[in-house]
Amino acid sequence: MTSALRPIASAAELPSVPWANGAGSTIELVSLDASAQLTPDLPRWRASIATLEQPAEFSALPGVRRIFRPIGSDLVLLIDGTRHTVADGQACLFDGASMTGLVELDRPCRAVNLMIAAPEAPVAAAEVVVAGSSSAPEPVVDGTFALTLGDSHLGPGFTLLRTDEPAPGGMSEHAGVPVLRF
C-alpha cells in the first residue's frame, strides 16, 4: 500500500451494543446504509466487531453472506448442524440465514464480521478459509479497506481505514501493523 490511508471509523470511538441474549456485544463500524455511500456501485455491506464472551446462538440474517473471523481465540461454530473449527484469524464464510451458534470458545475474544448483501446468491455451504489456500478466495468488498488488528501508529485497535489502491483480501501487514484487507 503506497497511497495514504484515510480513517473511516474506529471501534474505540463507537458505542458497543449488548446482544439481546447477553452473551456478547457488537460495535458497528459501517452499516449497510453507510456502505452505500462508501461503495455506491457495489452490493451493500456491513462491518462490525463482536466481543465474544461465551457460547451463544447467532441471529439469522437472511439475504446476506457472512464472513466471520475470530481474533484472539480459536473457536467452534455449529452451522446448520455441522461443526466448523475456526482458528484465531481464519475466516468462515456462511449464509446469513443458516442456523448458527458459537458452541466452543477457548477464551473471550473479538470477531470481525463482514456481511455482504447477496439475496440472490446465498452461500451453498459453510466453509473455513485456510490462509494461502486456493480452494476459496479471501472475501473482499473492493480491496480498498484495511482494518487494524491492534493499537498502532495507524490508530487504536480495530480502526477501519481506506486507501485508493486495491489489494487482495485477507490478513497482511502495513508498516509492521497487522491488518485485515477487504
The 8 nearest C-alpha neighbors of each residue, nearest first, counted from 0:
[[1, 2, 164, 173, 166, 162, 3, 165],
 [0, 2, 3, 164, 162, 4, 163, 173],
 [3, 1, 0, 162, 163, 164, 4, 5],
 [4, 2, 162, 5, 1, 163, 0, 161],
 [3, 5, 162, 161, 160, 2, 6, 163],
 [4, 6, 161, 160, 162, 3, 7, 159],
 [5, 7, 160, 8, 159, 161, 4, 158],
 [6, 8, 160, 159, 5, 161, 9, 158],
 [9, 7, 159, 28, 158, 6, 10, 160],
 [8, 10, 158, 11, 12, 159, 157, 13],
 [9, 11, 13, 12, 157, 158, 26, 28],
 [12, 10, 9, 13, 155, 156, 157, 158],
 [13, 11, 10, 9, 14, 8, 155, 158],
 [14, 12, 10, 11, 26, 15, 9, 27],
 [15, 13, 26, 16, 12, 10, 27, 11],
 [14, 16, 26, 25, 24, 17, 13, 27],
 [15, 17, 25, 24, 14, 26, 18, 27],
 [18, 16, 24, 23, 21, 19, 15, 25],
 [17, 19, 24, 21, 20, 23, 16, 22],
 [18, 20, 21, 17, 22, 23, 24, 16],
 [21, 19, 18, 22, 55, 23, 17, 56],
 [22, 20, 18, 19, 23, 17, 24, 55],
 [21, 23, 20, 53, 52, 55, 18, 51],
 [24, 22, 51, 50, 52, 18, 21, 17],
 [23, 25, 17, 18, 50, 16, 49, 15],
 [26, 24, 49, 16, 15, 48, 50, 27],
 [25, 27, 15, 48, 47, 14, 28, 10],
 [26, 28, 47, 29, 46, 25, 30, 48],
 [29, 27, 47, 46, 8, 26, 10, 30],
 [30, 28, 46, 45, 27, 33, 34, 31],
 [31, 29, 45, 33, 32, 34, 27, 28],
 [30, 32, 45, 44, 34, 43, 33, 29],
 [31, 33, 30, 34, 35, 43, 36, 29],
 [34, 32, 30, 36, 35, 31, 29, 37],
 [35, 33, 37, 31, 36, 32, 43, 44],
 [34, 36, 39, 33, 38, 32, 37, 43],
 [35, 37, 34, 33, 39, 38, 32, 40],
 [38, 36, 34, 35, 39, 33, 40, 29],
 [37, 39, 35, 41, 40, 36, 34, 43],
 [40, 38, 35, 36, 41, 37, 34, 42],
 [41, 39, 38, 42, 35, 43, 37, 36],
 [42, 40, 39, 38, 43, 35, 140, 141],
 [43, 41, 116, 44, 115, 40, 117, 35],
 [42, 44, 31, 116, 34, 35, 115, 41],
 [45, 43, 115, 31, 114, 34, 116, 42],
 [44, 46, 30, 31, 114, 29, 113, 115],
 [47, 45, 113, 29, 28, 112, 27, 114],
 [48, 46, 27, 28, 112, 26, 111, 49],
 [47, 49, 111, 26, 110, 25, 112, 27],
 [50, 48, 25, 110, 109, 24, 51, 26],
 [49, 51, 109, 24, 23, 108, 25, 52],
 [52, 50, 23, 108, 107, 109, 53, 49],
 [51, 53, 107, 23, 22, 50, 108, 54],
 [54, 52, 22, 51, 55, 104, 107, 23],
 [55, 53, 101, 102, 103, 104, 22, 52],
 [56, 54, 101, 100, 22, 53, 57, 102],
 [55, 57, 100, 99, 101, 58, 54, 98],
 [58, 56, 100, 99, 59, 55, 101, 98],
 [57, 59, 60, 56, 99, 98, 95, 96],
 [58, 60, 96, 95, 61, 57, 97, 98],
 [59, 61, 95, 96, 63, 58, 62, 97],
 [62, 60, 96, 95, 63, 59, 94, 118],
 [61, 63, 118, 117, 116, 60, 95, 121],
 [64, 62, 116, 117, 95, 115, 61, 114],
 [63, 65, 94, 115, 114, 95, 117, 93],
 [66, 64, 114, 93, 95, 92, 94, 113],
 [65, 67, 92, 113, 91, 112, 114, 90],
 [66, 68, 112, 91, 90, 111, 65, 92],
 [67, 69, 90, 111, 110, 89, 88, 91],
 [70, 68, 110, 87, 88, 109, 111, 72],
 [69, 71, 109, 87, 88, 110, 72, 108],
 [70, 72, 108, 87, 69, 109, 73, 88],
 [73, 71, 87, 108, 70, 105, 106, 74],
 [72, 74, 86, 87, 85, 105, 104, 69],
 [75, 73, 104, 103, 85, 84, 105, 72],
 [74, 76, 84, 103, 83, 102, 85, 101],
 [77, 75, 101, 83, 100, 102, 82, 78],
 [76, 78, 82, 100, 81, 99, 80, 83],
 [79, 77, 99, 81, 80, 98, 76, 97],
 [78, 80, 98, 81, 97, 99, 77, 82],
 [79, 81, 78, 77, 82, 98, 99, 76],
 [82, 80, 78, 77, 79, 83, 76, 125],
 [83, 81, 77, 76, 78, 84, 75, 80],
 [84, 82, 76, 75, 85, 77, 81, 127],
 [83, 85, 75, 74, 76, 86, 82, 73],
 [86, 84, 74, 73, 75, 89, 83, 127],
 [87, 85, 73, 89, 88, 74, 84, 72],
 [86, 88, 73, 72, 70, 69, 71, 89],
 [87, 89, 70, 69, 68, 86, 90, 71],
 [90, 88, 86, 68, 87, 85, 128, 129],
 [89, 91, 68, 128, 67, 127, 66, 92],
 [90, 92, 127, 67, 66, 126, 128, 68],
 [93, 91, 66, 126, 125, 65, 127, 90],
 [94, 92, 125, 65, 122, 64, 95, 124],
 [93, 95, 122, 64, 96, 97, 121, 65],
 [94, 96, 60, 61, 63, 97, 64, 65],
 [95, 97, 61, 59, 60, 94, 98, 62],
 [98, 96, 95, 94, 99, 79, 78, 59],
 [97, 99, 79, 78, 96, 59, 100, 57],
 [100, 98, 78, 57, 77, 97, 56, 79],
 [99, 101, 56, 77, 57, 76, 55, 102],
 [100, 102, 76, 54, 55, 103, 75, 56],
 [101, 103, 54, 75, 76, 100, 77, 55],
 [104, 102, 75, 74, 101, 54, 105, 76],
 [103, 105, 74, 106, 53, 54, 73, 75],
 [106, 104, 72, 73, 74, 103, 107, 108],
 [107, 105, 104, 72, 108, 52, 71, 73],
 [108, 106, 52, 51, 53, 104, 105, 72],
 [107, 109, 71, 51, 72, 50, 70, 106],
 [108, 110, 50, 70, 49, 51, 69, 71],
 [111, 109, 69, 49, 68, 70, 48, 112],
 [110, 112, 48, 68, 67, 47, 69, 49],
 [113, 111, 67, 47, 46, 66, 48, 110],
 [112, 114, 46, 66, 45, 65, 67, 115],
 [113, 115, 65, 45, 44, 64, 63, 66],
 [116, 114, 44, 64, 63, 43, 117, 45],
 [115, 117, 63, 43, 44, 42, 62, 118],
 [118, 116, 63, 120, 62, 119, 64, 115],
 [119, 117, 62, 120, 116, 63, 121, 61],
 [118, 120, 117, 121, 62, 116, 63, 122],
 [121, 119, 117, 118, 122, 62, 64, 123],
 [122, 120, 94, 123, 117, 119, 118, 64],
 [121, 123, 94, 124, 93, 64, 120, 125],
 [124, 122, 121, 125, 94, 93, 120, 126],
 [125, 123, 122, 126, 93, 94, 92, 121],
 [126, 124, 93, 92, 127, 91, 78, 123],
 [125, 127, 92, 91, 128, 124, 93, 83],
 [126, 128, 91, 90, 129, 92, 85, 125],
 [129, 127, 90, 91, 126, 135, 130, 89],
 [128, 130, 132, 131, 127, 89, 90, 135],
 [131, 129, 132, 128, 89, 169, 137, 170],
 [130, 132, 129, 133, 128, 136, 134, 137],
 [133, 131, 129, 134, 130, 135, 128, 136],
 [132, 134, 135, 131, 136, 129, 130, 128],
 [135, 133, 132, 136, 128, 129, 131, 137],
 [136, 134, 133, 128, 137, 132, 129, 126],
 [137, 135, 138, 133, 134, 128, 132, 168],
 [136, 138, 168, 169, 139, 135, 128, 167],
 [139, 137, 168, 136, 181, 140, 169, 66],
 [140, 138, 181, 168, 141, 142, 137, 180],
 [139, 141, 181, 142, 138, 41, 44, 143],
 [140, 142, 143, 139, 181, 165, 144, 38],
 [141, 143, 165, 181, 166, 139, 144, 167],
 [142, 144, 165, 162, 161, 141, 164, 163],
 [145, 143, 161, 181, 180, 160, 142, 162],
 [146, 144, 180, 160, 179, 159, 178, 161],
 [145, 147, 159, 179, 178, 158, 157, 160],
 [148, 146, 178, 157, 158, 156, 149, 177],
 [149, 147, 156, 157, 178, 177, 146, 150],
 [150, 148, 156, 147, 151, 157, 155, 177],
 [149, 151, 156, 155, 154, 148, 152, 147],
 [152, 150, 153, 154, 155, 149, 176, 156],
 [151, 153, 154, 150, 155, 176, 174, 149],
 [154, 152, 151, 155, 147, 150, 158, 176],
 [155, 153, 151, 152, 158, 150, 156, 147],
 [154, 156, 150, 158, 151, 157, 149, 11],
 [155, 157, 149, 150, 148, 158, 147, 154],
 [158, 156, 147, 148, 10, 146, 9, 159],
 [157, 159, 9, 147, 146, 156, 8, 155],
 [160, 158, 146, 8, 7, 145, 6, 9],
 [161, 159, 6, 145, 5, 7, 144, 4],
 [162, 160, 144, 5, 4, 143, 145, 6],
 [161, 163, 4, 143, 164, 3, 2, 5],
 [162, 164, 143, 165, 2, 161, 3, 4],
 [163, 165, 162, 143, 2, 166, 0, 1],
 [166, 164, 142, 143, 163, 141, 167, 162],
 [165, 167, 142, 168, 164, 143, 180, 0],
 [168, 166, 142, 169, 180, 165, 181, 139],
 [169, 167, 180, 181, 139, 137, 138, 142],
 [168, 170, 180, 179, 137, 171, 181, 167],
 [169, 171, 179, 178, 180, 168, 177, 172],
 [172, 170, 178, 177, 179, 169, 173, 180],
 [173, 171, 177, 176, 178, 175, 174, 170],
 [172, 174, 176, 175, 177, 178, 171, 0],
 [175, 173, 176, 172, 177, 153, 0, 152],
 [176, 174, 173, 172, 177, 151, 178, 171],
 [175, 177, 173, 172, 174, 178, 151, 147],
 [178, 176, 172, 148, 171, 147, 175, 173],
 [179, 177, 147, 146, 172, 171, 148, 145],
 [178, 180, 170, 146, 169, 145, 171, 147],
 [181, 179, 145, 168, 169, 144, 170, 178],
 [180, 139, 168, 142, 144, 140, 141, 145]]
